[in-house]
Amino acid sequence: MGEVTERRADVVARLVDRLGSAERPTSVVLRGPAGIGKSHLAAAVAARLAERGLPVRRAAGGEAQRQLGFGALLHLLPADAAPVSVEFELVQRLRSALISQAHTAVLVVDDIALLDDRSAGLIEGVLLHGDVVVVATERTPLSGAPTEHALSAVLRSTAEFVDVPAMSSAELAELLLDWAGPGEIGSVRRLCEMARGNPLVLRELLTSARSTGGMSERGGLWYLDGFRASGHSLERLVSEHLDRLDEHAWELMRCLAVAGTLPRHLAARIDVESLERLERDGLLRGDPTTIGHPLYAEVIVDSLSAEQVRRVCSKLVASIGPHDDVDAARLGSWLLRADHGIDDTVARRGVALALARWENDLARRLIEAIAEPTVDDRVQLIWAHANAGEIDQAAEAAEAAVDSSSTDHERVHAELARAELWALQMNRSREAYAALADLRARLSDATLVAQVDGATALYSQMTGNSALASVAGASASAAAEVDDDESRLAVLMADAFGKVFSGAFDAARSSIEAGLALAEQRAERHQWVRLKIADALRAFLSGELALCRSVVDEALDLADVSGVRPAHVVWLGLASQVAQVDGDYDLAERRAREAVRAGDHVDDFGSAGFARGDLDALLIELGRAVRLDSASSKIGRARGQIRLAPSAEADQLAAELAATTAEAGYVLWGPWIAREAVRRGPSPRCAELLATWADEHDGPVVRALSEHASGLVEADAERVGNAARSLEQAGYRMPSLEAFVASFELALEQGDDSPMLRRRILATRALVDGVVPCLPPMLAERYDAVCEAAGMPTDRQIEIARLAAAGKASKEIAAELVVSARTVDNHLAAVYKKLGVNSRDGLADLLA
């Protein structure tokens, strides 16, 4: 019969419906390689069928059972069964044990090729007679057709064959969460990529990481630390798949394992026959060509000696022709590992690619291989060290770059890099700005002056020095006179961040777009990433939450975390902020913890402090912390301080902290700090600040926060409700829910006991139900109090109402819920009264 490929959940649902309801169901064979989860799927189908009352039997195939006649079925006989004198009597007893009189029995056969011949013969008979249907699993080899077995012929004519789909990365990540707890994003991604949809491989990888010391834990997250896929079990797992390869194919596999990827024509140049055979077998794929399973590459590389790696790299280098377009970073790596000389041009091109991919060690080795390094090369070395968290070495490289500068252009390049390192990663901003001021005083070239002004404005904006950041205005006005792309990019970046930080989100868009285009044109990955961050911040704070989520998710997907290194702390911090607004507190906490760990390695000083403060505030919100990390920044800790403050002091404290934050140049965060007091109740000081910022900030979000605050001060429930609806339309689930609850509290305080109020409360249940894992304690207490005070329908009444709205009669509902039809009608009458409806049609409209 035909072959089908489906998602795993769909496979189970479809087979259960088919086997459980068809008059004459068809047998099913679940096929796939070892470890893909065939047995788990078959067991899930069997369990669901048993829940429906179908008789389910199991055959116990295996090497031990094959040594005994009817070994797969003997367990179906009672332990005290009388002995038999002839085989015919045994066959009859086993047949009776298989067959059910009421329904067609379902027989689960795991690994059908391991059935003993006599069991297979008996099963064939009852199968052809229609007394049973089979749910079987069959292992498929890496290439060629599955091995023939005793039931092959009958199943080909009577069964549907279903290829068990590989697990998705999300499903594997969920397994890892169950097995190992929350893990750092790059480490989770690496294990899931190597497992390639196979849960058995994933478990072996996890076991290997634990047993070899390649797995550590810090700050509530596990992460891979120097892990290499190795160990006997993994080597055995891989060798089972590769045991058919001859030496020529093995050599090509070694080349691909070391190279990572190769243009297909280069792989063919090495061995075209082996390439084509390996492609047919699914071991190699694509152009450029890669090993089909990332685990194979890791295990193969780990098994090679240093001399074998050197020999493979020599072969790769020898295969390259003068006109071949080979990735410069890969080529540079092969040349270094083969102990060949490397051309400076190739090395420099390789450095740029390696840094963009976060391959910092390779970038450093390529720079060190350059015969006559320039100032630009030394600047690249700064980032190779800094990106790897080697701040002391980065500082030494910065000094070397400055000392080797001989022209104004070189001095500007080197000193701007050193200033960025000092200001953003070493908390030495005063020294950085003094050095930049001295540099500017020694320059006469307008383009270089603009470049220094732009960088000064950017760094000072990021470190909260708003007075110095005013240089951004002068730089922006000078941009029209600057033709030099490097200087113009510096000016655009300063302008973009200056506008985002001041809340001028609409005006920032053009600078961001122009800067991104210029950075991409110049291959300035470092600056491109910063502008993407500005765009994500702009989107998050201006009401374009879907765009922000898209930018952040793309950044986390594209970030090359080198297996164990964290992605940029800002992306993780933003991901946590988005998750908090969405109400996914599990994800928010994981991302916040990852951001803190990222700050310990490779990130901006200020961003790391902000991440610590954000994690503290989140844990306080969830009722799991009562203090703040002393290492958090002033802005980072502001929200946590307000959450810990007594309610009577929240308004004054929040107003002071919000105003201080804005004065430091971080106007964009002022409204969100003021909001912390508004969440606690009427806050006149913060309402006044928010009203001012609502006129200055672009987008609907700050205006809605201001309406919420002003509505509370004026005790205007309708105004607060309108603010809640504006936030809900913008996709800000939690701020909107908080505003809705505040509007309900006001309405109840003012004596509103109308069905319309209860309808509005009921409409927010979708927001509440979407929170993961549940509402924070304080908000949950308020919401429950609102529901109780308003006399809302109970959970049971809502359940019955939804079934009735779906068109089910009272008797049907009663049977499903195991209650009487009178009880159902009584509950519906109570719902009608509370919600002000008088029919099931009205209920359906309300609950649609």
C-alpha positions in Angstrom: 0.0 0.0 0.0 1.0 3.7 -0.2 3.7 5.2 2.0 2.9 8.3 4.1 5.1 10.9 5.8 3.4 12.9 8.6 4.2 14.8 11.8 4.5 12.6 14.8 1.4 13.9 16.6 -0.7 13.5 13.4 0.5 10.0 13.0 -0.8 8.9 16.4 -4.1 10.8 16.0 -4.8 9.5 12.5 -3.9 5.8 13.4 -6.0 5.9 16.5 -9.0 7.2 14.7 -8.5 4.7 11.9 -7.9 1.6 14.0 -10.5 2.6 16.6 -13.4 3.4 14.4 -13.1 1.6 11.0 -15.4 -1.4 10.4 -12.4 -3.3 9.0 -9.2 -1.6 10.0 -6.0 -2.0 8.2 -2.7 -3.1 9.8 0.1 -0.5 10.1 3.8 -0.8 9.9 5.8 2.1 11.5 9.2 2.3 9.8 12.4 4.2 10.6 16.0 3.9 11.6 17.1 2.8 15.1 16.3 5.3 17.9 13.8 7.4 15.9 11.0 6.6 18.3 9.0 3.9 16.5 8.4 1.9 19.6 7.3 5.0 21.5 4.8 5.9 18.7 3.5 2.3 18.6 3.0 2.3 22.4 1.2 5.6 22.2 -1.2 4.3 19.6 -1.8 1.1 21.6 -2.5 3.1 24.8 -5.0 5.3 23.1 -6.8 2.3 21.6 -6.9 0.6 25.0 -8.5 3.7 26.4 -11.2 3.3 23.8 -11.9 -0.2 25.0 -10.2 -2.1 22.2 -8.4 -5.3 23.1 -4.7 -4.8 22.7 -2.1 -7.7 22.7 1.6 -7.5 22.4 4.1 -9.9 20.8 7.5 -10.0 22.5 10.0 -10.3 19.7 13.8 -10.4 20.4 16.9 -12.4 20.0 16.1 -14.5 23.1 12.6 -15.3 22.0 13.8 -16.3 18.6 15.5 -19.3 20.1 12.2 -20.8 21.3 9.2 -21.9 19.2 6.3 -19.4 19.6 8.6 -17.5 21.9 7.1 -14.1 20.9 3.6 -15.3 22.1 4.1 -17.6 25.0 3.6 -14.8 27.5 0.0 -14.6 26.4 -0.8 -17.9 28.1 -1.7 -18.0 31.8 1.2 -18.8 34.1 -0.7 -21.8 35.4 -1.8 -23.1 31.9 -1.9 -26.9 31.7 0.8 -28.5 29.6 0.1 -29.6 26.1 1.0 -32.8 24.4 0.8 -31.7 20.8 1.7 -28.5 19.0 -1.7 -28.2 17.5 -3.2 -27.7 21.0 -0.7 -25.0 21.7 -1.5 -23.2 18.5 -5.2 -23.2 19.4 -4.6 -21.8 22.8 -2.3 -19.0 21.5 -4.9 -18.2 18.8 -7.6 -17.9 21.4 -5.4 -15.7 23.4 -4.9 -13.4 20.4 -8.5 -13.1 19.3 -11.3 -11.1 20.9 -14.9 -12.0 20.4 -16.2 -8.4 20.8 -13.8 -6.4 18.6 -11.0 -7.0 16.2 -7.9 -7.3 18.4 -4.9 -5.1 18.0 -1.6 -6.8 18.1 1.5 -4.7 18.7 4.7 -6.2 17.4 7.9 -4.2 18.1 10.7 -4.8 15.6 8.8 -7.3 13.5 11.9 -8.8 11.9 12.9 -10.3 15.3 9.8 -12.6 15.4 10.5 -16.3 15.6 9.2 -18.2 12.5 6.4 -20.1 14.4 5.0 -16.9 16.0 5.2 -15.2 12.6 3.3 -18.1 11.0 0.5 -18.0 13.6 0.2 -14.2 13.3 0.0 -14.5 9.5 -2.9 -16.9 9.8 -5.1 -14.7 12.2 -4.1 -11.6 10.2 -5.3 -13.0 6.9 -8.5 -14.3 8.5 -9.2 -10.7 9.8 -9.2 -11.7 13.5 -6.5 -9.2 14.4 -4.8 -6.1 12.9 -1.1 -5.4 13.5 0.6 -2.3 14.7 4.3 -3.2 14.0 7.6 -1.4 13.9 10.3 -2.1 11.3 13.8 -0.9 11.4 15.1 0.6 8.1 18.7 0.4 7.1 20.8 3.4 6.1 20.5 2.4 2.4 18.6 -0.2 0.4 15.3 -2.0 1.3 14.4 -3.3 4.8 15.5 -6.9 5.5 12.9 -9.4 4.4 11.1 -11.3 7.2 8.4 -13.9 7.6 5.5 -11.4 7.5 7.0 -9.2 4.7 4.7 -10.6 1.9 1.4 -10.5 3.8 2.0 -7.0 5.2 2.9 -5.6 1.8 -0.6 -6.6 0.6 -2.6 -5.8 3.7 -0.8 -3.0 5.7 -0.1 0.7 5.3 3.6 1.6 5.8 4.2 4.9 7.6 7.6 6.5 7.8 8.1 7.7 11.3 9.1 11.4 11.0 12.2 12.7 12.8 11.4 14.7 15.9 11.6 18.5 15.4 14.2 20.6 17.1 11.4 22.0 19.4 10.4 18.4 20.4 14.0 17.4 21.1 14.5 20.6 23.1 11.4 19.6 25.2 13.0 16.2 25.8 16.2 17.9 26.9 14.2 20.0 29.3 12.7 16.9 30.8 15.9 15.0 31.0 18.4 17.7 32.0 16.4 20.8 33.0 16.8 24.2 31.4 19.9 24.7 29.3 21.7 27.6 27.6 20.3 28.2 24.1 23.5 27.5 22.2 24.1 24.2 24.0 20.6 23.0 23.5 20.8 23.9 19.9 24.0 22.1 19.4 22.8 18.8 20.9 19.5 19.0 19.0 21.4 19.6 15.7 23.7 16.6 16.3 20.8 14.4 17.3 19.1 15.1 13.9 15.6 14.3 15.1 16.6 11.0 16.8 15.9 10.8 20.6 18.2 7.8 21.1 21.1 9.8 19.7 20.1 12.8 21.9 20.2 10.6 25.0 23.6 9.2 24.1 24.9 12.7 23.5 23.6 13.9 26.9 25.1 10.8 28.6 28.4 11.5 26.8 28.4 15.2 27.8 27.8 14.2 31.5 30.3 11.4 31.7 33.2 13.3 30.0 32.8 16.4 32.1 31.7 18.4 29.0 28.6 19.7 30.8 28.5 22.3 33.6 25.9 24.3 35.5 25.7 27.9 36.6 23.0 30.3 37.5 20.2 27.6 37.1 21.3 26.6 33.5 23.4 23.8 32.2 25.7 24.4 29.3 28.3 22.6 27.3 31.8 23.4 28.3 34.5 22.0 26.1 32.2 19.1 25.0 33.3 16.9 22.1 31.0 14.2 20.9 33.1 11.1 21.8 32.9 7.9 23.8 32.3 4.3 23.1 28.5 4.4 22.9 28.5 7.3 20.4 31.3 5.7 18.3 29.3 2.4 18.3 26.2 4.3 17.3 27.9 5.9 14.3 29.8 2.8 13.3 26.6 0.9 13.0 25.5 3.4 10.3 28.9 3.6 8.6 30.0 0.0 8.7 29.3 -0.6 5.0 31.8 2.0 3.8 35.0 1.1 2.0 38.2 2.9 2.6 37.7 5.3 -0.3 34.3 6.4 1.0 35.8 6.7 4.5 38.5 9.0 3.2 36.0 11.3 1.6 33.9 11.2 4.8 37.0 12.3 6.8 37.6 15.1 4.4 34.0 16.4 4.8 34.2 15.9 8.5 37.3 18.1 8.8 36.2 20.6 6.2 32.6 21.0 7.5 31.4 21.9 4.0 32.9 21.7 0.5 31.7 22.9 -2.9 30.4 19.8 -4.6 32.8 20.1 -7.5 35.7 19.9 -5.0 34.3 16.9 -3.3 33.9 15.3 -6.7 37.5 16.2 -7.5 38.6 14.2 -4.5 36.5 11.1 -5.3 33.5 11.4 -7.6 32.5 7.7 -7.3 32.5 7.7 -3.5 30.6 11.1 -3.5 27.8 9.8 -5.7 27.5 6.6 -3.7 27.4 8.5 -0.4 24.8 10.9 -1.8 22.6 8.0 -2.8 22.9 6.5 0.7 22.0 9.9 2.2 25.3 10.2 4.0 26.3 13.3 2.0 24.0 16.0 0.7 23.6 19.4 -0.9 25.9 21.8 -2.7 28.0 22.9 -0.9 28.3 19.3 0.3 28.0 18.4 3.9 27.8 15.2 6.0 24.1 14.4 6.3 24.2 13.9 10.1 26.2 16.4 12.1 26.9 13.8 14.8 28.9 11.7 12.3 31.2 14.6 11.6 31.9 15.3 15.3 32.6 11.6 16.1 34.8 11.2 13.0 36.9 14.3 13.7 37.3 13.2 17.4 38.6 9.8 16.3 41.3 11.3 14.1 44.9 11.8 15.3 46.7 15.1 14.8 48.7 13.5 11.9 45.5 12.3 10.2 44.0 15.7 10.5 47.1 17.3 9.0 47.1 14.8 6.1 43.4 15.4 5.4 43.9 19.2 5.4 46.8 18.8 3.0 44.5 16.8 0.7 41.8 19.5 0.9 44.3 22.2 0.1 45.7 20.2 -2.8 42.3 19.8 -4.3 41.7 23.5 -4.7 42.2 25.0 -8.1 43.1 28.7 -8.9 39.6 29.6 -9.9 37.7 27.8 -7.1 35.6 30.0 -4.8 36.4 28.5 -1.4 35.3 30.0 1.9 38.4 32.0 3.0 37.9 31.1 6.7 37.7 27.4 5.9 40.7 27.6 3.6 42.7 29.5 6.2 41.9 26.8 8.8 43.1 24.0 6.5 46.3 25.8 5.6 47.1 26.3 9.3 46.3 22.8 10.3 48.3 21.4 7.3 51.3 23.5 8.4 51.3 25.2 5.0 52.1 28.8 4.5 49.2 31.2 4.2 48.8 34.3 2.0 48.1 37.5 4.0 45.1 38.3 1.7 43.5 34.9 2.3 44.2 35.3 6.1 42.5 38.7 6.2 39.5 37.5 4.3 39.3 34.5 6.6 39.5 36.8 9.7 36.4 38.8 8.6 34.4 35.6 8.1 35.5 34.0 11.3 34.6 37.0 13.4 31.2 37.2 11.8 30.6 33.6 12.7 32.0 34.0 16.3 34.9 31.7 15.5 37.2 33.8 17.6 40.0 31.3 18.1 40.3 30.8 14.3 40.3 34.5 13.7 43.1 35.0 16.3 45.2 32.2 14.7 44.7 33.7 11.2 45.7 37.2 12.4 48.8 35.8 14.1 49.7 34.1 10.8 49.8 37.4 8.9 53.4 38.2 8.2 53.1 42.0 8.4 50.0 42.9 10.5 48.5 46.3 9.9 46.7 48.4 12.4 43.4 47.1 11.0 44.6 43.5 11.7 45.5 44.5 15.3 42.0 46.0 15.7 40.5 42.7 14.5 42.6 41.0 17.1 41.0 43.1 19.8 37.6 41.7 18.9 38.8 38.2 18.5 39.9 38.3 22.2 37.0 40.4 23.4 34.3 38.3 21.8 35.8 35.2 23.5 35.7 36.9 26.9 39.5 37.4 27.0 39.3 41.0 28.1 42.9 41.3 29.4 44.3 40.1 26.1 41.9 42.4 24.2 43.2 45.3 26.2 46.8 44.4 25.4 45.9 44.1 21.7 44.3 47.6 21.9 47.4 49.2 23.3 49.5 47.4 20.6 47.1 48.8 17.9 47.3 52.3 19.2 51.1 52.2 19.6 51.6 50.9 16.0 49.5 53.7 14.4 51.4 56.1 12.3 48.7 58.1 10.3 45.6 59.9 11.5 43.3 57.4 9.9 45.1 54.5 11.7 45.0 56.4 15.0 41.3 57.0 14.7 40.6 53.3 13.9 42.7 52.0 16.8 41.7 54.6 19.4 38.0 54.2 18.6 38.3 50.4 19.1 40.2 50.9 22.4 37.6 53.4 23.6 34.7 51.1 22.8 36.5 48.3 24.7 37.1 50.6 27.7 33.7 52.2 27.8 31.4 49.2 27.0 33.3 46.2 28.3 35.7 47.3 31.0 33.8 50.1 32.8 36.5 52.6 32.0 34.3 55.1 30.3 35.9 58.3 31.8 39.3 57.2 30.5 37.7 56.4 27.1 36.1 59.8 26.7 39.2 61.6 27.8 41.2 59.8 25.2 38.6 60.5 22.5 38.6 64.2 23.4 42.3 64.3 23.1 42.2 62.5 19.8 39.6 64.9 18.4 41.7 67.9 19.4 44.6 66.5 17.3 42.5 66.0 14.1 42.0 68.4 11.3 40.2 66.2 8.8 36.5 66.8 9.0 35.6 63.2 8.1 37.7 61.8 10.8 36.3 64.4 13.3 32.8 63.3 12.4 33.8 59.7 12.9 35.1 60.4 16.4 32.1 62.5 17.2 29.7 59.8 16.1 31.5 57.1 18.1 31.7 59.4 21.2 28.0 60.1 21.0 27.2 56.4 20.6 29.4 55.2 23.5 28.3 58.0 25.8 24.6 57.3 25.0 25.1 53.6 25.8 26.8 54.4 29.2 24.3 57.1 30.3 26.4 60.2 29.8 23.6 62.3 28.2 25.6 65.6 28.3 28.4 64.1 26.2 25.9 62.4 24.0 24.7 65.8 22.8 27.6 65.5 20.4 25.4 63.2 18.3 23.4 66.3 17.2 26.5 68.0 15.9 27.7 64.7 14.2 24.3 64.2 12.5 24.3 67.7 11.1 27.9 67.2 9.8 26.9 63.9 8.1 25.7 65.7 5.0 29.2 67.1 4.5 30.9 63.7 5.0 31.5 61.5 2.0 33.6 58.9 3.7 31.5 55.8 4.3 33.3 54.8 7.5 32.6 58.2 9.1 29.1 58.3 7.7 28.3 54.9 9.3 29.6 56.2 12.7 27.3 59.2 12.4 24.3 57.1 11.3 24.8 54.7 14.3 25.0 57.6 16.7 21.9 59.2 15.3 20.0 55.9 15.3 20.7 55.1 18.9 20.2 58.7 20.0 16.7 58.8 18.5 15.8 55.4 19.9 17.1 56.3 23.4 15.0 59.5 23.3 11.8 57.8 22.2 11.9 59.2 18.6 11.2 55.8 17.2 9.7 56.8 13.9 12.6 59.2 13.1 15.1 56.5 14.1 13.9 54.1 11.4 15.5 55.9 8.4 18.9 56.1 10.2 18.7 52.5 11.1 17.8 51.4 7.6 20.5 53.5 6.0 23.1 52.3 8.6 22.2 48.6 8.0 22.6 49.0 4.2 26.0 50.7 4.6 27.2 48.2 7.2 26.3 45.3 5.0 27.9 47.0 2.0 31.1 47.5 4.0 30.9 44.0 5.6 30.9 45.7 9.0 29.2 42.8 10.9 30.0 44.4 14.3 28.1 47.6 13.4 25.4 45.7 11.6 24.5 43.8 14.8 24.4 47.0 16.8 22.0 48.5 14.4 19.8 45.4 14.5 19.7 45.8 18.3 18.6 49.4 17.8 15.9 48.2 15.4 14.6 45.6 17.9 14.6 48.1 20.7 12.7 50.6 18.6 10.1 47.9 17.6 9.7 46.7 21.2 9.0 50.1 22.7 7.0 51.6 19.8 4.3 48.9 19.7 5.7 46.7 16.9 6.0 43.7 19.1 5.6 41.2 16.3 8.5 42.8 14.4 10.6 42.9 17.5 10.0 39.2 18.2 10.9 38.4 14.6 14.2 40.4 14.7 15.2 38.8 18.1 14.3 35.3 17.0 16.2 35.7 13.8 19.2 37.0 15.7 19.2 34.0 18.1 18.8 31.6 15.2 21.6 33.2 13.2 24.0 33.8 16.1 26.9 31.4 15.7 27.4 30.5 19.3 30.3 28.1 18.5 28.5 25.3 20.2 29.1 26.5 23.8 29.4 30.2 23.7 26.3 32.2 24.6 24.6 34.5 22.1 24.8 38.2 22.6 23.4 39.3 26.0 21.3 42.0 24.5 19.4 39.5 22.2 18.8 37.2 25.2 17.7 40.1 27.4 15.3 41.3 24.7 14.0 37.8 24.3 13.3 37.7 28.0 11.5 41.1 27.8 9.4 39.9 25.0 8.5 36.7 26.8 7.6 38.7 29.9 5.2 40.9 27.9 3.8 37.7 26.3 3.2 36.1 29.7 5.6 33.2 29.1 7.4 33.4 32.4 9.2 30.0 32.0 10.8 31.2 28.8 11.4 34.6 30.2 13.4 33.2 33.2 15.4 30.9 30.9 16.4 33.7 28.6 17.1 36.1 31.5 19.4 33.5 33.1 21.2 33.0 29.8 21.6 36.7 29.4 23.3 36.9 32.8 25.6 34.1 32.0 26.3 35.7 28.6 27.3 38.9 30.5 29.9 36.9 32.4 31.6 36.0 29.1 31.5 38.3 26.2 29.3 41.3 26.5 28.9 45.0 27.2 29.4 46.0 30.8 26.2 48.0 31.0 24.1 45.3 29.3 25.4 42.7 31.7 24.4 44.8 34.7 21.0 45.4 33.1 20.5 41.7 32.6 21.2 40.9 36.2 18.7 43.6 37.3 16.1 42.3 34.9 16.5 38.7 36.3 16.2 40.0 39.8 13.0 41.9 39.0 11.5 38.9 37.3 12.2 36.6 40.2 10.7 39.2 42.6 7.6 39.3 40.4 7.3 35.5 40.6 7.7 35.6 44.4 11.1 33.8 44.3 13.5 36.6 45.3 13.6 39.3 48.0 16.9 41.0 47.2 18.8 42.5 44.4 22.2 41.6 42.9 24.8 44.2 43.8 26.3 43.8 40.4 23.2 45.0 38.6 23.2 48.4 36.9 21.2 51.3 38.2 18.6 51.0 35.4 18.6 47.2 35.7 17.8 47.3 39.4 15.2 50.1 39.2 12.2 47.8 38.6 13.3 45.4 41.3 13.7 48.2 43.8 10.1 49.4 43.1 8.7 45.9 43.4 10.3 45.5 46.8 9.2 48.9 48.1 6.1 49.4 50.3 3.1 50.4 48.2 2.9 53.8 49.9 6.4 54.6 48.7 6.2 53.1 45.2 5.0 56.3 43.4 7.7 58.6 44.7 10.5 56.0 44.3 9.4 55.2 40.8 9.1 58.8 39.8 12.6 59.5 41.1 14.2 56.5 39.4 12.3 57.1 36.1 13.4 60.8 36.0 17.0 59.9 36.8 17.0 57.3 34.1 15.7 59.8 31.5 18.2 62.5 32.6 21.0 60.0 32.0 19.8 59.7 28.4 17.8 56.5 28.7 14.4 58.2 28.1 13.2 55.0 26.4 13.1 53.1 29.7 11.6 55.9 31.8 7.9 55.0 31.1 8.6 51.3 31.9 10.1 52.2 35.3 7.2 54.6 36.0 4.8 51.8 35.1 6.0 49.7 38.1 4.3 52.1 40.5 1.2 52.3 38.3 0.9 48.5 38.6 0.6 49.0 42.4 -2.2 51.5 42.3 -2.9 55.2 41.7 0.4 57.0 41.2 0.0 60.8 40.6 3.7 61.6 40.2 4.3 58.8 37.7 1.1 59.7 35.9 2.4 63.2 35.4 5.7 61.9 34.0 3.9 59.4 31.7 1.7 62.2 30.4 4.8 64.1 29.4 6.5 61.2 27.8 3.3 60.2 25.9 3.7 63.4 23.8 7.4 62.7 23.2 7.4 59.0 22.4 6.3 57.6 19.1 3.8 54.6 19.0 0.8 53.6 21.0 2.5 51.9 24.0 3.5 54.9 26.1 0.2 56.6 25.4 -1.6 53.6 26.6 0.6 53.4 29.8 -0.2 57.1 30.4 -3.9 56.5 30.0 -3.7 53.6 32.4 -1.9 55.8 35.0 -4.2 58.8 34.5 -7.3 56.7 34.6 -6.3 55.2 38.0 -5.6 58.7 39.5 -9.0 59.9 38.2 -10.7 56.6 39.2 -12.0 56.4 35.6 -12.7 52.7 34.9 -13.6 53.3 31.3 -10.3 55.2 30.6 -8.3 52.4 32.2 -10.3 49.8 30.1 -9.5 51.7 26.9 -5.8 51.7 27.8 -6.1 47.9 28.3 -7.7 47.4 24.9 -5.0 49.5 23.2 -2.2 47.4 24.8 -4.0 44.2 23.9 -4.3 45.3 20.2 -0.6 46.0 20.2 0.1 42.5 21.5 1.3 43.4 25.0 -0.6 40.6 26.9 0.6 41.2 30.4 0.4 45.1 30.5 -3.1 44.8 29.0 -4.2 42.2 31.5 -2.9 44.3 34.4 -4.9 47.3 33.0 -8.0 45.2 32.6 -7.8 44.0 36.2 -7.3 47.6 37.4 -10.4 48.7 35.4 -12.5 45.9 36.9 -11.4 46.8 40.4 -12.4 50.4 39.9 -15.8 49.3 38.4 -16.5 47.1 41.4 -15.5 49.8 43.8 -18.0 52.1 42.1 -20.8 49.5 42.6 -21.0 48.0 39.1 -22.7 44.6 39.4 -23.9 44.3 35.8 -23.8 41.3 33.5 -21.7 43.5 31.1 -18.9 43.7 33.6 -18.9 40.0 34.0 -18.8 39.6 30.3 -15.7 41.8 30.1 -14.1 39.8 32.9 -14.9 36.6 31.1 -13.3 38.0 27.9 -10.0 38.3 29.7 -9.8 34.6 30.5 -8.1 34.0 27.2 -5.3 36.3 28.3 -5.1 34.5 31.7 -5.1 31.1 30.1 -2.2 32.1 27.8 0.1 32.8 30.7 2.9 30.2 31.3 2.9 28.5 33.7 0.5 30.8 35.7 -0.1 34.4 36.7 2.4 35.9 39.1 1.2 35.7 42.7 0.2 39.3 43.2 -1.7 39.6 39.9 -3.3 36.1 40.5 -4.6 37.3 43.9 -6.1 40.4 42.4 -7.7 38.6 39.5 -9.3 35.9 41.8 -10.6 38.7 44.1 -12.2 40.4 41.1 -13.9 37.2 39.9 -15.2 36.5 43.4 -16.5 40.0 44.0 -18.2 40.1 40.6 -19.9 36.8 41.1 -18.4 35.2 38.0 -19.5 31.8 36.8 -17.5 28.9 38.3 -15.0 26.9 36.2 -17.5 24.0 36.0 -20.2 26.4 34.8 -17.9 27.8 32.1 -17.0 24.3 31.0 -20.6 23.4 30.6 -21.4 26.7 28.9 -18.6 26.1 26.3 -20.0 22.6 25.5 -23.5 24.0 25.2 -22.2 26.8 23.0 -20.6 24.1 20.8 -24.0 22.7 20.1 -24.2 19.7 22.5 -27.5 18.9 24.1 -27.8 18.7 27.9 -27.9 14.9 27.8 -24.7 14.7 25.8 -23.0 17.1 28.2 -24.3 15.1 31.2 -22.9 11.8 29.8 -19.5 13.4 29.0 -19.2 15.0 32.5 -20.9 12.1 34.4 -23.6 14.3 35.9 -27.3 14.5 35.5 -29.0 16.5 32.8 -30.8 18.5 35.5 -27.4 19.5 36.9 -26.3 20.7 33.5 -29.5 22.7 33.0 -29.2 24.3 36.5 -25.6 25.3 35.7 -26.7 26.8 32.4 -29.5 28.8 34.0 -26.9 30.3 36.4 -24.6 31.2 33.5 -27.5 32.8 31.6 -28.3 35.0 34.6 -24.8 36.0 35.4 -23.9 36.9 31.8 -27.2 38.4 30.8 -28.1 35.9 28.0 -31.2 33.9 27.5 -30.3 31.2 25.0 -27.6 28.9 23.8 -27.3 31.0 20.6 -26.5 34.0 22.8 -24.1 32.0 24.8 -22.4 30.8 21.5 -22.0 34.4 20.4 -20.5 35.4 23.7 -18.1 32.5 23.9 -17.1 32.5 20.2 
